[in-house]
Amino acid sequence: MTALVRINTAPRDFVPAPITDEEAAAMFRAAVNLFGVWGLTDDQAATLLDLPVRTYRRWKAGELGRIDRDGKARLSNLMGIHKALRLIFREPQRGYSWIKSPNAAFAGRSALDVMLAGDLTDLMRVRRYLDAERGSW
């Protein structure tokens, strides 16, 4: 008789704690820096965060407003993408440039092209791909 092995040891009803406003603000500041090393325009950054460009620029200048649940999810996925790239590539610059490189997994489009479609699920798609590539644990 073969025993079943449970891989996920977290309880089935496990729900992660919500992201606090302070955590979201820290992730926003980190995302602004990340957008800089990715070489994004303010328009592109605003699209990734689903913000009007004026709001993004005001927040970037230090007048950070309230980040809603969707915004927190977007920031979380962007941080997950950054983390996965840092684990996959030894040289940070390779990870930064990967974002704009054509990729067969995305039908020849870059990860940035996929994410700029603007939906939260587009960010999630890139994150899931990278997590699978790095052997998520």
C-alpha angles and dihedrals in degrees: 000000000000119000119223115239117214109216099183107062095183115107112262092241093052111138118183117235113264117260109261123229089248092053090048091051090051091048090050091054090048090048091053089055091045092051087053094055090043088055095235126165120233088252091056093045091050090051092052090052094040092236132134108258091242091055092047091051092048091049091045089054089057104269093114114183132197113307110214128212093270091050091050090051090050092050091047091053092047090052089048090052091050092048093049092050091050089052095046098045123050092201110059092213091063090056092047092052093043089071091068098036121105111256129198089213087066096044092265094311122119124249087248091055089052093048093046090065079088106227123120087235089062090060089045091052092056092045093050090049092052093044089053091048093052093044098251116229 
